[in-house]
Amino acid sequence: MTTTRGLVVPTAGGGDVLEVREVDLAPPAPGEVQVKVAAVGVNFVDVYQREGIYPMKLPFVLGNEGAGTVTALGEGVTDLAVGDRVAWGQGLGSAADVVNRAADSLVPVPDGLDLETAAAAMLQGMTAHYLITSVWDVKAGDTALVHAAAGGVGQLLVQLITARGASVVATAGSPAKLEIARRLGAQHTIDYSTFAEPADLAKAVREANGGRGVDVAYDGVGRATFDASLLSLRPRGLMVLFGGASGQVPPLDLQRLNRLGSLVVTRPALGAFVATRDELLGRGRDVLSWLADGTITLAIGGRYRFDEVADAYAALEGRQTSGKLLLIP
């Protein structure tokens, strides 16, 4: 048994509860590899776990996404070697200098792609992948509403939706963020911070789409935009709530879906869409290869040392970010 430095959540709470501590690190168990971590992704799932929205056994090491280099193999691991570069999108305890990961949870990082970009891409990249392929199979002629279009998932959604020949109505909270969405291919951009009422924002979305409701709304903002998303949909449209950056959405009266035109609402999570090794590899390899060959780009919005972790999550939770935030061990 050795030790490594990790970001520990000793009790549920805000960013100020996080502590950098020495934590025990065993040799990799059968089926595991040990990885020297190059970068850790900063995500809202970390916030939900830290705050206790997702109940966790305390204390625990923060972080679910990262990339690094394999330094040791556990018994029975045959498809990886020491020195291989790997990335993962789901693995609690990722915010440490060195971690043990299940070999079958890792995706090889292709040559030509740096480890920081790989770490930044896994959770949000695979999320965008399943949102536009499995939750709603985006096709040419569709119109999608993408909230927080300058954020990590938002930027990827804009690029992937437009690459499929569909149109994007993008929202963000400042002119600078709207310019990012336009540069990535959004046909229409709306500053949602200028609308006090959901109906007014929805009216602007419909006007941008020629008066017609959108086919699908991708909403990772949650409480602040949920009602506007519903009101922006065409009859039988799909509301995809995949996060709650502004807070959790209150319980929904299902009769509203009837009155608004037989709408459908879903609250998906990545785990259900990478439930098998084949599905994980398929999505992960697609995302990393698209980044490596330039099909899509991903902006790093900030890099933080472990001792700056509270600042990283304050920026994320304050919706002050453009692009993906990373922790660098």
Backbone torsions as a table, in degrees:
resi	resn	phi	psi	omega
1	MET	NA	129.5	174.3
2	THR	-119.1	-170.8	176.0
3	THR	-129.0	159.3	174.4
4	THR	-143.4	161.8	176.9
5	ARG	-82.1	133.3	178.6
6	GLY	-141.6	159.4	175.8
7	LEU	-93.0	111.3	-170.3
8	VAL	-104.5	137.6	170.4
9	VAL	-101.4	101.5	-177.2
10	PRO	-79.9	-26.9	-180.0
11	THR	-153.0	151.2	-178.9
12	ALA	-64.5	140.0	179.0
13	GLY	165.0	-160.0	-178.4
14	GLY	-79.6	-173.7	-177.5
15	GLY	-62.8	-19.8	-178.1
16	ASP	-74.7	-9.4	179.2
17	VAL	-81.4	-15.1	-173.9
18	LEU	-68.9	139.4	-179.7
19	GLU	-132.8	140.8	171.1
20	VAL	-88.7	118.3	-176.3
21	ARG	-134.6	159.4	166.5
22	GLU	-78.6	129.6	179.8
23	VAL	-126.5	152.8	-178.8
24	ASP	-67.9	144.0	176.5
25	LEU	-136.7	112.8	178.4
26	ALA	-82.6	163.8	170.1
27	PRO	-61.2	155.8	-179.9
28	PRO	-61.4	133.1	179.4
29	ALA	-76.5	170.5	174.5
30	PRO	-53.2	132.7	-179.0
31	GLY	84.0	-0.8	-179.8
32	GLU	-110.1	162.8	167.6
33	VAL	-129.0	156.8	174.6
34	GLN	-101.1	137.3	-172.9
35	VAL	-129.1	129.9	168.9
36	LYS	-81.5	117.9	-170.7
37	VAL	-81.1	130.0	177.3
38	ALA	-95.1	-33.5	-178.3
39	ALA	-161.6	151.0	-179.1
40	VAL	-126.3	131.1	178.2
41	GLY	-75.9	143.4	176.5
42	VAL	-101.4	121.6	-172.0
43	ASN	-139.0	159.1	178.8
44	PHE	-67.5	-26.0	176.9
45	VAL	-60.8	-32.5	176.1
46	ASP	-62.1	-40.5	179.7
47	VAL	-64.5	-45.2	-179.1
48	TYR	-61.5	-38.9	178.6
49	GLN	-70.3	-42.9	-178.9
50	ARG	-64.5	-38.9	-176.9
51	GLU	-80.8	-13.6	-178.1
52	GLY	91.2	3.4	173.3
53	ILE	-59.7	-41.0	167.3
54	TYR	-101.5	103.8	-174.7
55	PRO	-58.1	135.1	-177.6
56	MET	-130.1	152.4	171.6
57	LYS	-78.3	123.4	-175.6
58	LEU	-98.7	149.9	-9.4
59	PRO	-77.3	164.6	175.5
60	PHE	-147.1	159.4	176.7
61	VAL	-87.8	131.2	-175.4
62	LEU	-70.8	164.1	168.9
63	GLY	100.3	139.2	-178.0
64	ASN	-130.0	-6.9	-170.6
65	GLU	-137.8	139.3	178.1
66	GLY	-172.9	-176.2	176.6
67	ALA	-154.1	153.6	179.9
68	GLY	-177.6	-162.0	-175.0
69	THR	-119.0	131.9	-180.0
70	VAL	-66.4	129.1	-179.8
71	THR	-115.5	-16.8	179.6
72	ALA	-159.1	152.2	-178.2
73	LEU	-116.3	138.3	170.4
74	GLY	-82.9	168.3	-179.3
75	GLU	-59.1	137.4	174.6
76	GLY	87.5	-3.5	179.1
77	VAL	-85.5	117.5	-175.8
78	THR	-121.2	-14.8	-175.7
79	ASP	-99.9	6.2	174.0
80	LEU	-131.0	157.8	179.9
81	ALA	-135.9	156.4	174.0
82	VAL	-57.2	132.4	-177.2
83	GLY	99.5	-14.6	177.5
84	ASP	-66.0	144.5	176.1
85	ARG	-98.5	129.2	-173.0
86	VAL	-137.4	160.2	177.2
87	ALA	-140.5	158.9	179.9
88	TRP	-149.2	154.1	-178.4
89	GLY	-114.0	-12.6	-179.4
90	GLN	-143.4	110.8	180.0
91	GLY	-175.6	92.2	-177.1
92	LEU	-54.8	142.7	179.9
93	GLY	92.8	17.1	-174.9
94	SER	-72.7	-22.8	-175.5
95	ALA	-83.1	75.3	178.7
96	ALA	-151.3	163.2	178.8
97	ASP	-66.4	-40.7	-179.4
98	VAL	-136.4	137.8	-178.3
99	VAL	-136.0	157.5	168.1
100	ASN	-101.2	130.5	-179.7
101	ARG	-128.6	144.5	172.0
102	ALA	-62.7	129.6	-176.7
103	ALA	-57.9	-35.6	-177.3
104	ASP	-79.3	2.5	174.7
105	SER	-98.4	0.5	-172.0
106	LEU	-104.9	148.5	177.4
107	VAL	-119.3	129.8	178.5
108	PRO	-62.8	139.9	177.1
109	VAL	-91.7	123.1	-176.3
110	PRO	-69.0	154.2	174.9
111	ASP	-57.8	141.6	178.3
112	GLY	92.9	-6.4	177.8
113	LEU	-113.4	125.8	-177.9
114	ASP	-75.7	156.3	-174.8
115	LEU	-68.3	-31.0	178.0
116	GLU	-64.3	-44.8	178.2
117	THR	-64.3	-39.7	178.4
118	ALA	-61.7	-43.7	178.5
119	ALA	-62.8	-38.2	-178.2
120	ALA	-70.2	-23.4	-169.2
121	ALA	-93.2	-22.1	-164.1
122	MET	-65.6	-58.9	-175.1
123	LEU	-68.1	-49.7	-177.1
124	GLN	-74.1	-34.8	178.7
125	GLY	-66.0	-46.6	178.5
126	MET	-69.4	-29.3	174.0
127	THR	-63.2	-49.9	178.0
128	ALA	-59.8	-37.3	-179.6
129	HIS	-60.8	-51.2	-177.1
130	TYR	-71.7	-29.2	-179.9
131	LEU	-65.0	-35.2	-175.9
132	ILE	-99.7	-2.4	177.7
133	THR	-116.4	-41.8	-171.0
134	SER	-106.9	-34.5	178.3
135	VAL	-79.7	-47.0	171.4
136	TRP	-139.8	120.7	-178.2
137	ASP	-81.6	90.9	-175.0
138	VAL	-62.8	134.6	-179.2
139	LYS	-136.7	163.8	178.8
140	ALA	-54.8	135.2	180.0
141	GLY	98.0	-18.0	176.0
142	ASP	-70.9	157.6	169.1
143	THR	-125.9	128.3	-178.4
144	ALA	-118.2	138.3	170.1
145	LEU	-91.6	127.2	178.8
146	VAL	-123.3	111.0	174.6
147	HIS	-82.5	156.0	-178.7
148	ALA	50.9	50.1	-171.1
149	ALA	-69.6	-11.9	176.7
150	ALA	-97.6	0.6	177.0
151	GLY	-80.4	-177.8	-174.7
152	GLY	-60.4	-56.3	178.6
153	VAL	-68.6	-39.2	-177.0
154	GLY	-58.3	-44.9	-179.5
155	GLN	-62.4	-39.5	179.5
156	LEU	-69.8	-40.3	177.6
157	LEU	-60.1	-45.7	-179.7
158	VAL	-56.9	-46.4	-177.8
159	GLN	-66.8	-44.2	-176.3
160	LEU	-71.2	-37.5	179.0
161	ILE	-65.7	-46.6	-179.5
162	THR	-67.3	-32.7	177.7
163	ALA	-63.5	-24.6	178.6
164	ARG	-88.8	5.0	177.4
165	GLY	85.6	12.6	178.5
166	ALA	-98.9	167.1	-179.7
167	SER	-102.4	150.4	-180.0
168	VAL	-122.5	128.6	163.9
169	VAL	-101.0	110.8	-173.3
170	ALA	-104.7	138.7	172.3
171	THR	-118.6	151.3	175.5
172	ALA	-159.7	176.4	-170.6
173	GLY	-104.5	11.2	178.6
174	SER	-160.4	157.5	177.1
175	PRO	-58.4	-37.9	-179.6
176	ALA	-63.4	-40.8	179.4
177	LYS	-70.2	-35.4	176.7
178	LEU	-64.8	-35.0	178.3
179	GLU	-65.0	-36.5	175.4
180	ILE	-60.5	-46.4	-179.9
181	ALA	-62.1	-41.2	178.0
182	ARG	-63.0	-42.8	-179.0
183	ARG	-62.5	-30.3	-179.0
184	LEU	-85.6	-5.9	173.5
185	GLY	123.1	-1.7	-179.7
186	ALA	-63.7	130.8	-179.1
187	GLN	-77.9	-29.4	-178.2
188	HIS	-136.0	140.2	179.9
189	THR	-132.1	141.7	-176.8
190	ILE	-137.7	132.6	175.2
191	ASP	-85.6	103.0	-174.5
192	TYR	-73.4	-13.0	179.5
193	SER	-72.3	-11.5	-178.4
194	THR	-91.2	2.2	-178.0
195	PHE	-115.2	124.5	179.9
196	ALA	-84.9	-27.7	-174.8
197	GLU	-115.3	138.5	178.3
198	PRO	-55.6	-38.5	-178.2
199	ALA	-63.6	-33.5	-180.0
200	ASP	-71.0	-41.4	176.5
201	LEU	-63.9	-43.2	178.8
202	ALA	-62.2	-38.3	177.6
203	LYS	-61.2	-41.4	179.2
204	ALA	-65.6	-38.1	177.4
205	VAL	-62.8	-46.9	-179.3
206	ARG	-63.9	-40.9	178.7
207	GLU	-62.4	-38.5	178.1
208	ALA	-64.0	-26.9	-178.8
209	ASN	-101.7	29.5	176.6
210	GLY	71.2	24.1	179.2
211	GLY	89.4	-3.8	-177.6
212	ARG	-100.4	146.1	173.9
213	GLY	-67.7	156.7	179.9
214	VAL	-80.2	158.9	-179.5
215	ASP	-75.4	-38.3	-176.0
216	VAL	-146.0	141.4	176.5
217	ALA	-117.2	122.5	177.1
218	TYR	-101.5	112.8	-171.1
219	ASP	-127.1	106.4	173.8
220	GLY	-103.8	4.3	-178.7
221	VAL	-85.9	-43.1	174.2
222	GLY	93.6	-123.7	-169.1
223	ARG	-51.5	-44.0	-172.8
224	ALA	-71.1	-23.4	-173.6
225	THR	-122.2	-6.8	-172.1
226	PHE	-58.1	-48.5	-178.5
227	ASP	-63.6	-40.4	178.0
228	ALA	-63.7	-36.4	178.1
229	SER	-62.1	-47.3	178.5
230	LEU	-58.1	-44.9	-176.2
231	LEU	-71.8	-14.7	-179.7
232	SER	-86.7	-10.7	-172.4
233	LEU	-82.9	147.9	169.2
234	ARG	-74.4	164.6	173.4
235	PRO	-54.1	137.1	-178.6
236	ARG	66.4	18.6	176.3
237	GLY	-75.9	167.8	-175.6
238	LEU	-114.0	125.7	174.5
239	MET	-99.0	117.3	-177.8
240	VAL	-110.7	103.5	177.3
241	LEU	-96.4	107.8	-176.0
242	PHE	-116.9	10.1	177.3
243	GLY	-172.4	176.5	-178.2
244	GLY	-143.5	58.1	-176.6
245	ALA	-59.7	-30.5	-179.2
246	SER	-97.8	2.1	-176.6
247	GLY	124.7	163.1	-177.4
248	GLN	-76.5	145.1	-178.3
249	VAL	-78.0	133.7	177.8
250	PRO	-64.5	165.2	176.8
251	PRO	-54.6	144.8	-174.0
252	LEU	-107.0	131.8	171.0
253	ASP	-75.0	111.5	-174.9
254	LEU	-63.1	-20.6	176.7
255	GLN	-64.4	-22.5	176.1
256	ARG	-61.2	-37.6	-179.7
257	LEU	-64.3	-36.6	176.0
258	ASN	-63.9	-50.9	-175.3
259	ARG	-64.7	-31.4	-177.0
260	LEU	-87.0	3.1	173.6
261	GLY	113.0	41.7	177.8
262	SER	55.9	49.8	-180.0
263	LEU	-74.2	160.4	175.5
264	VAL	-121.0	135.6	176.8
265	VAL	-121.0	135.7	175.4
266	THR	-133.9	149.5	176.3
267	ARG	-125.5	81.1	-175.6
268	PRO	-82.9	165.1	174.3
269	ALA	-141.4	149.5	-172.4
270	LEU	-57.2	-39.6	-173.7
271	GLY	-53.8	-36.1	-178.9
272	ALA	-72.3	-15.0	-176.1
273	PHE	-109.0	3.7	170.8
274	VAL	-132.5	40.2	-172.3
275	ALA	-73.7	-19.1	178.1
276	THR	-118.4	157.7	178.2
277	ARG	-59.1	-41.9	-178.7
278	ASP	-63.4	-41.2	-179.0
279	GLU	-68.8	-41.5	176.9
280	LEU	-58.9	-49.7	-179.1
281	LEU	-63.8	-39.9	-179.8
282	GLY	-61.2	-49.4	-178.8
283	ARG	-69.6	-46.5	-177.2
284	GLY	-62.6	-44.2	179.6
285	ARG	-66.7	-38.3	175.9
286	ASP	-57.4	-52.2	-175.0
287	VAL	-61.8	-48.5	-176.8
288	LEU	-67.8	-35.8	178.4
289	SER	-70.2	-36.8	177.1
290	TRP	-63.1	-37.0	176.6
291	LEU	-69.9	-41.2	-177.7
292	ALA	-65.2	-36.6	-176.9
293	ASP	-96.0	2.5	175.6
294	GLY	84.7	7.5	177.4
295	THR	-59.8	-40.1	173.8
296	ILE	-129.8	159.1	175.0
297	THR	-121.6	158.1	179.9
298	LEU	-138.2	125.5	-179.1
299	ALA	-92.1	133.3	172.1
300	ILE	-88.7	116.7	-175.8
301	GLY	-84.6	-15.7	179.4
302	GLY	175.9	148.3	177.3
303	ARG	-121.6	131.9	-175.2
304	TYR	-130.0	140.1	171.0
305	ARG	-72.7	163.3	178.1
306	PHE	-56.8	-36.7	-178.6
307	ASP	-76.6	-1.3	175.2
308	GLU	-108.7	16.4	-171.6
309	VAL	-60.6	-36.7	179.9
310	ALA	-61.9	-37.7	178.2
311	ASP	-65.1	-39.3	-179.4
312	ALA	-61.1	-47.2	-177.9
313	TYR	-74.6	-28.4	174.6
314	ALA	-64.1	-39.9	178.0
315	ALA	-66.2	-42.4	180.0
316	LEU	-64.0	-51.1	-175.4
317	GLU	-70.0	-25.9	178.1
318	GLY	-84.4	2.6	179.2
319	ARG	54.1	41.9	179.8
320	GLN	-100.7	10.0	-169.5
321	THR	-104.4	154.1	169.2
322	SER	-133.9	111.9	-173.7
323	GLY	93.8	-171.9	-171.3
324	LYS	-95.2	138.4	175.7
325	LEU	-97.5	142.9	-179.7
326	LEU	-127.6	147.7	166.7
327	LEU	-102.6	132.5	-178.3
328	ILE	-112.9	110.3	179.5
329	PRO	-57.3	NA	NA
